[in-house]
Amino acid sequence: MLSLLRSFAAIALTTATLAAQSLSPAEQKMRDYVEQSRTEQVRFLEKVVNISSGTLNQAGVRATGDAFAVELAALGFETRWVSLPPEMKRAGHLFAEHKAKRSRNTGKTVLLLGHLDTVYEGEGQKFAMVDDSIAKGAGSADMKGGDVVILFALKAMAAAGTLSDANIIVVLMGDEESGGEPDSISRRDLVAAAKRSQAVLAFEEDAGKATIARRGFSSWQLNVKARQAHSSGVFSSGYGAIYEAARVLNEFREALSSQPNLTFNPGVIVGGTTVTFDSSEISGTTAGKLNIIAPTAFVQGDLRFLTRGQLDSARVVMQSIVSKSLPGTTSTISFATGNPSMPPTPGNYALLAVLDSVTRALGQGPTEALDPGQRGAGDISYIAAYSDALDGLGVVGRGSHSPDETVNLRSLPVATVRAAVLINRLTHRRR
């Protein structure tokens, strides 16, 4: 399948490159606007980074959304805040929509996707310059930097006079880093918006290549019980829970580790005589004695996959391995649903072809597809089934999900003009 899609991509890239070797006058105006607004863009990034907005900080997430809502409203977007039920303990999401003034516009309706929340709760790292081009701050790259790219790309289109005839939906999610459950509620409005769109562009960090596929995420829990006995009989009266857990994990590795784009990681393991384990908090305690065969073990881990078929197949293999317990032990495994995957599709490659034509026209060189194994799960995967999708259009950063997160400010104008021209071409061309 992937080889066929890559062949399609090669054809699409060649066609798009020949069709768009240079910038139109309007696109040149966008480039000029982005260059002239560099200082303003950095100042706005500083403003939103300095609003602490960990996922559970509902007031901070909402305040960050309000900052963007004011700017988008000034551009002619109709904005609304989508609240979530109080028991979900999430702030909600910002939705903004711009409708073309001329109904005869035949370009695509494009959904621009970002998120307002950051990984770390509390005050977080405030915006500060490291040197003349690097700044640090919580969410500076993941992904307030990407959100600012969206905003200023739209400002560039407005300055060039092309925004008025574009159909665009902006969605800035408030809980991407820790999604509210159930996702049937927390992602409901996002899915509805995607169903009205023909292209989705997401602005997670720029990894040097465009994301046309993202792996999905699932979790699993292994529960092992064994006959407790004196340790001297470990190989005759029963192997115990810890040996059984080790067997299962090793056979997982032997059976599945060679599959492309499939990974499974045991993130935590506890075993012994007395064990407590909280699967929601992913934490536990254990105690035992050296002369007792351990009667209990728990293992919890993740499972990442490119297609639903790959996920289902891996689960079948894992279940089969678990069922073959060592003497004196019994094992069970359960699976939990997480993020869906975003498989590569001809439509995604077609978007890549348009992006490639844009980066060549801007003098940024060709754009290739990123290996799906280098991207984790993301909100775009919830809607990739309803629209062509492309991710990785944000800024260049380092240290995301850590106290040392930084953003390369030189990547801001590069990403912004790229986004402006790409959005412009998609919203002003025939479907």
C-alpha positions, -999 to +999 in steps of 0.1 A: +000+000+000+027+025+010+047+019-022+016+026-043+009+058-023+045+069-027+042+064-065+011+086-065+030+111-044+058+113-069+034+120-098+014+146-077+046+164-067+058+166-102+025+180-114+022+205-087+058+217-091+054+224-128+021+242-121+034+266-095+070+276-098+066+312-086+046+334-063+016+354-075+014+392-068-009+385-038+015+359-024+044+383-028+024+408-006+019+380+020+056+374+021+062+412+025+037+414+053+052+385+072+087+401+069+074+434+082+055+420+111+083+399+127+085+420+158+047+421+163+046+383+159+072+376+185+055+400+209+022+382+205+040+348+211+055+362+243+021+374+254+004+340+250+033+320+263+032+340+295-004+329+301+000+297+320-023+271+304-017+236+315-045+214+304-062+214+339-057+251+343-092+259+329-089+297+335-055+298+318-066+278+288-097+301+284-075+332+287-052+320+260-082+313+238-096+347+244-064+363+233-066+346+199-104+352+197-099+389+198-074+388+170-095+365+148-127+385+153-108+416+141-101+396+109-138+390+103-140+355+119-171+346+139-158+331+171-173+309+198-162+290+228-172+254+231-175+245+267-173+209+280-192+193+309-179+203+343-171+167+353-146+165+325-124+192+342-114+207+308-118+243+297-131+237+262-121+248+228-120+280+206-138+277+172-136+306+147-151+306+112-146+329+082-170+326+052-162+338+017-180+370+009-185+358-027-206+326-029-190+316-062-157+308-045-149+272-055-118+267-034-116+243-005-129+249+030-098+246+051-097+237+088-066+250+107-059+231+138-039+240+169-042+237+207-041+261+236-030+239+264+005+229+275+019+198+292+030+214+325+006+227+351+014+256+374+031+288+364+054+271+339+084+287+322+078+323+312+090+336+278+127+346+278+153+350+252+182+326+252+201+343+225+193+364+194+171+337+178+162+312+205+135+318+231+123+295+259+089+291+275+062+266+283+044+258+250+066+282+230+069+255+203+042+230+213+022+246+203+016+283+210+042+289+183+021+270+158-011+289+169+007+322+163+017+310+128-020+303+121-030+338+132-003+357+113-007+336+082-044+348+082-033+384+088-009+381+058-038+369+036-059+398+049-031+422+040-029+408+005-067+411+001-074+373-003-089+364+031-123+379+023-130+352-003-117+323+017-137+297+037-117+289+068-124+272+101-099+277+129-100+252+158-077+257+189-083+228+212-081+232+249-071+197+259-048+182+233-021+172+258-046+153+280-079+148+262-112+149+281-131+117+283-151+105+266-136+118+233-171+113+217-179+146+236-146+163+238-139+159+200-175+161+188-174+197+175-140+191+160-154+161+140-184+182+129-161+209+116-139+185+098-170+170+080-176+205+065-140+208+054-120+195+024-085+200+039-071+200+075-038+217+082-023+212+117+005+232+132+024+209+154+062+214+154+081+214+121+102+182+120+119+192+087+094+172+066+056+172+063+034+148+083+011+129+060+006+101+085+006+098+123+005+067+144-024+061+168-021+053+205-037+026+226-029+013+260-029-022+275-027-037+310-014-071+319-027-087+351-008-118+363-018-141+392+002-170+405+003-197+431+022-184+462+047-209+476+082-212+490+108-199+467+127-232+467+100-247+446+099-220+419+106-244+390+085-273+402+055-259+421+050-228+399+069-201+382+053-171+399+038-139+386+071-121+379+085-148+357+052-150+338+052-112+333+087-114+320+078-143+296+048-124+282+068-092+276+097-110+260+073-129+236+056-096+227+091-083+217+100-114+197+067-116+179+060-080+170+091-058+173+100-061+136+068-047+123+072-012+107+054+016+125+043-007+154+057-001+189+046-013+223+062-001+255+058-014+290+058+018+309+053+005+345+056-029+362+049-039+398+050-074+412+054-091+445+036-106+475+015-075+483+007-052+453-014-021+448-018-006+413-039+023+401-043+021+364-057+056+360-028+072+378-004+046+365+012+041+398+016+013+424+034+000+454+047-035+461+063-055+489+076-091+490+100-116+505+130-132+488+118-167+499+082-163+485+071-169+449+054-137+439+016-142+434+008-109+417+021-086+389+008-057+369+022-042+337+008-012+319+021+001+286+012+018+253+007+005+218+013+027+187+001+018+152-004+032+118-036+016+107-066+001+125-058-033+109-023-032+124-037-024+158-063-053+156-037-077+144-012-068+172-039-072+198-047-107+185-011-117+188-007-103+222-038-120+235-026-153+221+008-149+239-009-141+272-031-171+270-001-195+271+006-191+308+035-207+326+027-235+351+011-222+382+001-188+367-027-172+349-026-140+328-051-117+313-047-086+292-071-057+286-069-029+260-081+007+262-089+030+233-068+060+228-061+082+198-069+069+164-042+068+137-039+090+106-030+066+078-013+080+046-039+085+018-038+098-018-055+129-005-028+136+021-002+132-006-020+156-028-019+182+000+018+174+003+022+182-034+006+216-030+029+223+000+059+212-021+050+237-048+047+264-021+080+258-005+098+256-039+081+289-049+093+305-017+128+293-022+126+270+008+133+239-013+113+207-017+092+192+010+091+155+016+069+132+038+080+125+073+084+089+085+052+082+105+073+066+132+087+100+141+053+114+151+032+106+181-006+108+184-025+140+178-059+156+175-057+156+137-060+118+138-096+121+151-106+138+119-083+125+092-110+100+081-132+129+071-108+152+052-074+153+035-049+161+062-014+175+067+005+182+099+039+196+110+033+231+097+044+249+129+077+263+142+110+246+149+115+239+186+134+217+210+126+201+243+088+199+240+071+183+270+101+193+292+111+223+313+137+232+287+113+238+258+126+264+233+115+279+200+136+290+171+122+325+164+138+325+129+114+297+120+083+319+128+083+339+095+094+308+075+064+288+088+040+318+086+046+327+050+046+290+040+012+286+058-002+318+042+006+308+007-006+272+012-039+283+028-043+308+000-038+283-028-061+257-012-089+282-006-087+298-040-084+268-063-110+244-077-117+213-056 
